């Protein structure tokens, strides 16, 4: 039996669910600000818009967080 591979779509979640999934990283208020400023704070790559809905790829979000440099 082959191990099941993780479907890349499993990593895509509605952006509002991030504070619930990762409360140790973001409060709801800080996540709202980070999402609004995503083009300026290095998180923009993790976001995708599908129609009117905004989603986050959690794998790419982790990479973006790892790549952030303290200024």
VONURO-919528 format. One record per residue: x, y, z of N, C-alpha, C in turn. Coordinates in nm, 3 decimals, m for minus. Atoms other than C-alpha are relative to their C-alpha. Example, Ala and Ser with C-alpha at 12.3 -4.5 7.8 and 13.67 -1.06 7.14 Angstrom:
<recs>
+---------+---------+---------+---------+---------+---------+---------+---------+---------+
|     nc1 |     nc2 |     nc3 |    cac1 |    cac2 |    cac3 |     cc1 |     cc2 |     cc3 |
+---------+---------+---------+---------+---------+---------+---------+---------+---------+
|   0.089 |  m0.119 |   0.000 |   1.230 |  m0.450 |   0.780 |   0.090 |   0.120 |   0.000 |
|  m0.082 |  m0.119 |  m0.006 |   1.367 |  m0.106 |   0.714 |  m0.077 |   0.109 |   0.073 |
+---------+---------+---------+---------+---------+---------+---------+---------+---------+
</recs>
This chain:
<recs>
+---------+---------+---------+---------+---------+---------+---------+---------+---------+
|     nc1 |     nc2 |     nc3 |    cac1 |    cac2 |    cac3 |     cc1 |     cc2 |     cc3 |
+---------+---------+---------+---------+---------+---------+---------+---------+---------+
|   0.085 |  m0.118 |   0.000 |   0.000 |   0.000 |   0.000 |   0.088 |   0.124 |   0.000 |
|  m0.077 |  m0.124 |   0.008 |   0.134 |   0.343 |  m0.096 |  m0.054 |   0.102 |   0.100 |
|   0.048 |  m0.105 |  m0.091 |   0.120 |   0.629 |   0.155 |  m0.077 |   0.105 |  m0.080 |
|   0.079 |  m0.104 |   0.066 |  m0.138 |   0.892 |   0.070 |   0.079 |   0.129 |  m0.004 |
|  m0.068 |  m0.129 |   0.010 |   0.010 |   1.212 |  m0.060 |  m0.098 |   0.110 |   0.039 |
|   0.082 |  m0.114 |  m0.041 |  m0.115 |   1.540 |   0.075 |  m0.042 |   0.078 |  m0.123 |
|   0.052 |  m0.076 |   0.111 |  m0.336 |   1.715 |  m0.174 |   0.036 |   0.147 |   0.021 |
|  m0.038 |  m0.141 |  m0.017 |  m0.202 |   2.068 |  m0.235 |  m0.119 |   0.090 |   0.036 |
|   0.118 |  m0.081 |  m0.034 |  m0.559 |   2.199 |  m0.204 |  m0.033 |  m0.007 |   0.148 |
|   0.022 |   0.009 |  m0.145 |  m0.562 |   2.081 |   0.158 |   0.069 |   0.114 |   0.074 |
|  m0.075 |  m0.109 |  m0.062 |  m0.318 |   2.365 |   0.230 |  m0.067 |   0.135 |  m0.020 |
|   0.066 |  m0.127 |   0.029 |  m0.555 |   2.633 |   0.101 |  m0.124 |   0.012 |   0.088 |
|   0.109 |  m0.020 |  m0.096 |  m0.787 |   2.770 |   0.368 |  m0.050 |   0.144 |  m0.012 |
|   0.049 |  m0.139 |  m0.002 |  m1.012 |   3.078 |   0.397 |   0.088 |   0.083 |   0.093 |
|  m0.096 |  m0.081 |  m0.077 |  m0.798 |   3.364 |   0.525 |  m0.048 |   0.030 |   0.141 |
|   0.053 |  m0.029 |  m0.135 |  m1.027 |   3.427 |   0.823 |   0.024 |  m0.115 |   0.098 |
|  m0.019 |   0.114 |  m0.089 |  m0.950 |   3.080 |   0.961 |   0.141 |  m0.008 |   0.059 |
|  m0.140 |   0.007 |  m0.047 |  m0.578 |   3.147 |   1.020 |   0.013 |   0.026 |   0.151 |
|  m0.014 |  m0.020 |  m0.146 |  m0.614 |   3.295 |   1.375 |  m0.057 |  m0.117 |   0.081 |
|   0.056 |   0.114 |  m0.071 |  m0.828 |   2.995 |   1.473 |   0.092 |  m0.122 |  m0.009 |
|  m0.090 |   0.114 |   0.019 |  m0.582 |   2.742 |   1.330 |   0.135 |   0.021 |   0.067 |
|  m0.133 |  m0.032 |  m0.053 |  m0.269 |   2.920 |   1.455 |  m0.008 |   0.117 |   0.099 |
|   0.016 |  m0.112 |  m0.096 |  m0.361 |   3.130 |   1.762 |   0.132 |   0.044 |   0.062 |
|  m0.130 |  m0.037 |  m0.055 |   0.002 |   3.126 |   1.876 |   0.076 |   0.095 |  m0.093 |
|  m0.065 |  m0.091 |   0.093 |   0.099 |   3.325 |   1.564 |  m0.071 |   0.134 |  m0.013 |
|   0.077 |  m0.121 |   0.027 |  m0.181 |   3.576 |   1.516 |  m0.128 |   0.005 |   0.082 |
|   0.134 |  m0.026 |  m0.053 |  m0.471 |   3.723 |   1.708 |  m0.087 |   0.039 |  m0.119 |
|   0.086 |  m0.040 |   0.112 |  m0.774 |   3.808 |   1.495 |   0.032 |   0.142 |  m0.047 |
|  m0.029 |  m0.139 |   0.036 |  m0.687 |   4.176 |   1.507 |   0.134 |   0.011 |  m0.074 |
|  m0.130 |  m0.010 |   0.066 |  m0.321 |   4.129 |   1.417 |  m0.003 |  m0.069 |  m0.137 |
|   0.012 |   0.067 |   0.129 |  m0.414 |   3.886 |   1.137 |  m0.073 |   0.088 |  m0.101 |
|   0.071 |  m0.091 |   0.091 |  m0.663 |   4.132 |   0.988 |   0.096 |   0.106 |  m0.054 |
|  m0.096 |  m0.100 |   0.043 |  m0.387 |   4.393 |   0.980 |   0.104 |  m0.061 |  m0.095 |
|  m0.100 |   0.066 |   0.085 |  m0.132 |   4.149 |   0.834 |  m0.059 |  m0.031 |  m0.138 |
|   0.065 |   0.031 |   0.129 |  m0.382 |   4.045 |   0.563 |  m0.019 |   0.127 |  m0.083 |
|   0.018 |  m0.125 |   0.073 |  m0.457 |   4.407 |   0.471 |   0.134 |   0.053 |  m0.052 |
|  m0.133 |  m0.050 |   0.036 |  m0.084 |   4.487 |   0.455 |   0.085 |  m0.106 |  m0.071 |
|  m0.073 |   0.114 |   0.055 |   0.013 |   4.161 |   0.279 |   0.095 |   0.036 |  m0.114 |
|  m0.087 |  m0.037 |   0.111 |   0.164 |   4.338 |  m0.021 |   0.124 |   0.075 |   0.049 |
|  m0.111 |  m0.077 |  m0.056 |   0.396 |   4.535 |   0.207 |   0.080 |  m0.077 |   0.104 |
|  m0.067 |   0.072 |  m0.108 |   0.487 |   4.278 |   0.473 |   0.059 |  m0.135 |  m0.040 |
|  m0.061 |   0.123 |   0.046 |   0.605 |   3.989 |   0.258 |  m0.090 |  m0.122 |   0.002 |
|   0.091 |   0.114 |  m0.005 |   0.297 |   3.770 |   0.300 |  m0.084 |  m0.015 |  m0.126 |
|   0.085 |  m0.002 |   0.118 |   0.140 |   3.848 |  m0.037 |   0.001 |  m0.128 |  m0.082 |
|  m0.010 |   0.124 |   0.078 |   0.265 |   3.527 |  m0.202 |  m0.095 |  m0.108 |   0.052 |
|   0.081 |   0.105 |  m0.060 |   0.054 |   3.318 |   0.037 |  m0.149 |   0.016 |  m0.028 |
|   0.141 |  m0.029 |   0.021 |  m0.278 |   3.479 |  m0.060 |  m0.041 |  m0.025 |  m0.143 |
|   0.060 |   0.018 |   0.133 |  m0.502 |   3.384 |  m0.352 |  m0.147 |   0.039 |   0.009 |
|   0.140 |  m0.040 |   0.008 |  m0.833 |   3.534 |  m0.452 |  m0.070 |  m0.092 |  m0.099 |
|   0.083 |   0.084 |   0.086 |  m1.096 |   3.300 |  m0.596 |  m0.138 |   0.063 |  m0.001 |
|   0.124 |  m0.077 |   0.004 |  m1.391 |   3.504 |  m0.712 |   0.011 |   0.115 |   0.099 |
|  m0.001 |  m0.104 |  m0.103 |  m1.475 |   3.729 |  m0.419 |   0.066 |  m0.047 |   0.130 |
|  m0.050 |   0.060 |  m0.123 |  m1.315 |   3.498 |  m0.163 |   0.152 |   0.000 |   0.004 |
|  m0.143 |  m0.006 |  m0.020 |  m0.965 |   3.531 |  m0.021 |   0.045 |  m0.124 |   0.078 |
|  m0.052 |   0.122 |  m0.061 |  m0.765 |   3.218 |   0.066 |   0.148 |   0.016 |   0.028 |
|  m0.141 |   0.002 |  m0.035 |  m0.426 |   3.145 |   0.219 |   0.053 |  m0.141 |  m0.018 |
|  m0.071 |   0.127 |   0.009 |  m0.188 |   2.867 |   0.128 |   0.090 |  m0.006 |   0.123 |
|  m0.071 |   0.002 |  m0.128 |  m0.058 |   2.767 |   0.471 |   0.147 |  m0.040 |  m0.016 |
|  m0.140 |   0.037 |   0.024 |   0.261 |   2.609 |   0.330 |   0.079 |   0.123 |  m0.044 |
|  m0.068 |  m0.121 |   0.049 |   0.352 |   2.930 |   0.146 |   0.005 |   0.104 |   0.111 |
|   0.000 |  m0.093 |  m0.113 |   0.252 |   3.135 |   0.453 |   0.117 |  m0.030 |   0.094 |
|  m0.113 |   0.039 |  m0.086 |   0.504 |   2.939 |   0.661 |   0.132 |   0.042 |  m0.063 |
|  m0.122 |  m0.042 |   0.069 |   0.772 |   3.005 |   0.398 |   0.018 |   0.152 |   0.009 |
|  m0.007 |  m0.147 |  m0.008 |   0.687 |   3.377 |   0.397 |   0.042 |   0.045 |   0.139 |
|  m0.035 |  m0.035 |  m0.138 |   0.708 |   3.395 |   0.775 |   0.147 |  m0.031 |   0.025 |
|  m0.141 |   0.036 |  m0.018 |   1.044 |   3.213 |   0.768 |   0.094 |   0.096 |  m0.071 |
|  m0.085 |  m0.091 |   0.078 |   1.175 |   3.459 |   0.510 |  m0.002 |   0.144 |   0.049 |
|   0.004 |  m0.136 |  m0.051 |   1.079 |   3.770 |   0.702 |   0.125 |   0.030 |   0.081 |
|  m0.122 |  m0.042 |  m0.071 |   1.377 |   3.960 |   0.834 |  m0.037 |   0.115 |   0.094 |
|   0.024 |  m0.107 |  m0.097 |   1.360 |   4.169 |   1.148 |   0.076 |   0.124 |  m0.045 |
|  m0.065 |  m0.126 |   0.037 |   1.433 |   4.532 |   1.069 |   0.024 |   0.084 |   0.122 |
+---------+---------+---------+---------+---------+---------+---------+---------+---------+
</recs>
